[in-house]
Amino acid sequence: MVRIDGNAVAAKVMEETRIRIAALAQRGITPGLAVVLVGDDPASRAYVRSKDRKAAELGLHSVKKELKADTTQADLLAVVAELNADPSIHGILVQSPPPPQIDEAEIVKAIDPRKDVDGFHPVNVAKLAMEDPTGFVPCTPLGCIRLLIEAGIETAGRKAVVVGRSMIVGKPMALLLMKRGPGGDATVTVAHSRTRDLASVTREADIVIAAIGRPHFLGADHIREGAVVIDVGINRIEDPSHPKGYRLVGDVDYDAVAEKCEAITPVPGGVGPMTIAMLMSNCVTAAERFAG
């Protein structure tokens, strides 16, 4: 069994990104990333801090806009418009989930697709479906594909099951696995909470991508011998024996499944580090495209 080390692959992506940033610096260009946080959700705040810190470490021009929880839709749209017009900003993301008064879909549509480094704008979703390389791909599924490639996992011709159908992970993950080229050419099934006899579906898979957001949802009965498992889930469960009183686990019961697998990602230390690494890479890509 191979334990796929997301921290090591993320570090490799970051080093590649540093080299590209240095090349832009020689042309007098500093990639700019703006992160907008509405409200004070602790998990979102921690994630935004992490993004801001990584951007600073790489030498990006990093802007963090923290708005009050009662910010209106109009006020948030005005902030997005300001960032769209700012030539020093190449990448924009609005941290999800926003407060209930915010229509998130409209906010996503308001972001300039050329600055949509999260890859959620309808234009970028369409480009992914059309295999148009000029779009942006959502960071988490893009990171999953990079993990498969770095681990030497062959995807072409193999059966892959994606458990989860969100626009953030499940659907773009399926499109990436189907696309032509490295990390693609797989035969893909998308399963979800309404799938009947899920275990019989996932046991057919050579590659299982778990992205359903439920702790230890997939157990030994769901995974066949020799399968590859990419666990996207990051779930907090109570654990009085842990110093923090909780621990992070994936959507897969790692202890029950690992020994059956050809390869598997741990949680934490698997997909998580890749999401931020691919975000930084996307931001630099945006700057390179604006620079021409």
N, C-alpha and C positions, 0 to 999 in steps of 0.2 A: 504493500500500500504506500502510495506517494502522498505526503501531506503538502499540498500546494501552498507555498509561503507568499501570501499577499504583500507582506511588508517588504520582502526582497524584490518582488516584481515592481511594486510601487516606487521603491528607491531607484530602480533602473529607469523607469519612466521619468522620474523627476530629474535624473541626471541628463537624460536625452533632452528634456525641456530646458534645462540650464544652458545647454549648448546652443539651442535655438534662440534663447533669450540673449545670449552673448552675441550671436550673429546679428540680431536686430539692433542691439546696442551700438554696434559698429556703424549702423546707418542712422543713429540718433533716435531710435524708436524704443520706447519702454511700454510693454503691454500693460493695459489697464483693466482691472477687474473691479466691478462694483457689486456689492452684496447688499440687498435691502431686506431688513428684518422688521416685520410689523408685530408689535406686541412683545411679551416677555416669556414665551414658552421656554422652559429651561433646556429641553433637548435641542430646540432650534437655536437658542442662544449659544449653547456649547458648540454646535456644529458650525455656526457662523464664525465663532472665535477660531476654530480650527482652520477653516478656509482662509481667514484673514492672516493667521500666523504662517501658514504655508506660502501664501502669496508673498508675504514680507520676506520669508527665508529665500525665496527664489529671486527677489529683487523686482517684483512686479509693482506697478503703481496700484495700490489697493485702497479702495474707498468703501467704507462701511457706513450705511445709513440705517439708523435705528429709529423707527417711528413708533408713536404711541399706539396702544392696543385699540383706541377708538378712532384711529385714522380712517377717513372716509375713502370710498372708492375714487372719488374725484381727486383727492389729495395724492393718493398713491399713483394714479395715472399721470398726474403732473410730475411726480418724481421720475417716473419711467421716461416720460417725454424729455425731461431735462438730461437724463443720462443718454438717451438716444442721440441727442444733439451734441453731446460732449465729445470732441475728437480725441481726448486723452483716455477715454473709456472704450475698450474693445469688446469686453464681455460684461453682460448684465445677468444677474439672477435674483429673483425674489424668493426668499426662503419659504418653503411650504411646510406645514399648512398655515395659511393666514387666518386671522379672526373671521368669525361667521359673516360679518357684514361685507366682506370682500368677495367679489366674484373672481375667483382665481383664473378661470378660463379666459376672461376678458383681459386680465392683467398680462397673461402669457401672450395673447394675441397683440397686445400693445407694444411688446418688446420688438425692436428691430431684429428681424430674423438673422441678420449678419452678426448681431451681438448676442444671440440666444445660445450661449455656451452650454446651457442645460439640455438643449435639443428638443424642447417641448412645443415650440411654435408650429402651427399647422404646416407652414412651408417646409420646415425641417423634417417633420414627420413624413410628409409626402416625398421629400427627396430620399429619405431612408427607404421607403417602400419602392421607389423607382431606381434604387441603387445609384443615385446621383451623388458623387463624392464631394460636391460643393456644399452639402448641408452639414449640420452638426448632429451627432448621435448622442443620446442620453448617456451620461457618464458611467452609471453603474453597469448597464449591459455591455457598454464598450469595454469597461474594465474586465468583465467576465470573459469576453472573447480574448482579450490580451492574456489572461491567466491560462486559458486553454492552450493558446499558441505557445506561450513560454514553457508550459509543462510538457510540450510535445504531444498533446492529445490530438489525434486525427479526428476531424469532424466530418469530412467528406464521406457521404454514403452511409453514415451511421444514423441510428434512430435517436432523436433527442426529444425529451418531454420537458416542457416549461410548465411548472406548477405556479399559476398566477397569471392574470390577464390585465394588469394595470398598464396605463400609458407610460408610467415611469420606468418599469422594468419588463413586465411580462410580454407585452406586444412588441416593443422594439427588440427584445431579446430573441423572439421567434424570427423576426425579420432578418436580424444579423446572422442567425444560424442558417437561414435559408439562402442568403446572398452568395453570389459566386466568389470564390477565392479563399484565401487562408482564413480559418476559423468559421467557414461557411460550408455550403453544399450538403448540409444535413437534411434528413427527412424529419420534419418537426410536427409534434403534436402539442397543442396548448390545452392544459387541463386547469381546473379551477374548483371552487367550493361546490359547484353544482355537478361536477363530474361523477357519474355513477361508478362504483367499484374502482376508486382511484388507484388502489394498490395494484390491480391487474393492469392498469394503463402504465404506471411508472415502472413496473417490473419488466416491461417490454423494452425499456430504454437502455441504450448504451451510455447516454449522457442525461443526467437529471439536473435541471436548474430549479432550485426551490426558492420561490419568491412570493409566498402567500401570507407572510406576516403573522404566523402562529408558532409559538415555541414548541419545538420537538414534534411538529405535525407529522413529519415523515419518519417512520421507524424501519426496523429491519425487514418487515413484511413488504415495504414499498420498493426496496432496492434489490436488484439481482446481483449475483456474484460477478465481479469484474466490471461493475459500472463505474462511471466517473460522476461525482456529485459536486456541484457548485452551489453552495449555500449562501443565498443573498440575505437571508433573514438576520435581523439584529433585534432580539427581544430581551427585555429586562424581566427577570424572575426573582422573587424573594429568596434569599439565602442567608439565614441568620449566622452561618459559620463564616461568611465573607465579611471582611472589614467594613465594606460599604453597606452591608445588609442586603445586597442583591448581586447578581452576576448576569452577564450577557450570554445568551445562547442563540443558536440558529433555528431555522425552521426544520432542521434535520436533527435527529437524536444521534449526535456524533459517536458516542460510545457504543451504541447499538449497531451502527452502520459501518464505521470506519474499516474494520477488518475485512469486510466483504468487497471493498472498493479497489479499483485500479488506482484511483486518485480521488482526493477529497479536499475541500477547503475547510479550515477551522473557523470558528467564531469565538472570540474576535481573532483578527490577524489574517483573514482571508480576503473577502471581497471589499470589506470596509475601507482599507487604505487605498484601494484602487479607485474608488469613486472620486476622492479629492485629487489624486494624481491625474486622472483623466480630465477633470475639470480644469486644472492648470494647463494641461496640454491643449485642450480646446480653446482656452483663452489666448494662448500663444498662436494657435492656428488662426484665430480671428485677427490678431494683430498682423500676422504675415499677409493675410488676404487684403486687409485695408492698406498695407504698405505697397502691395502689388509686386 
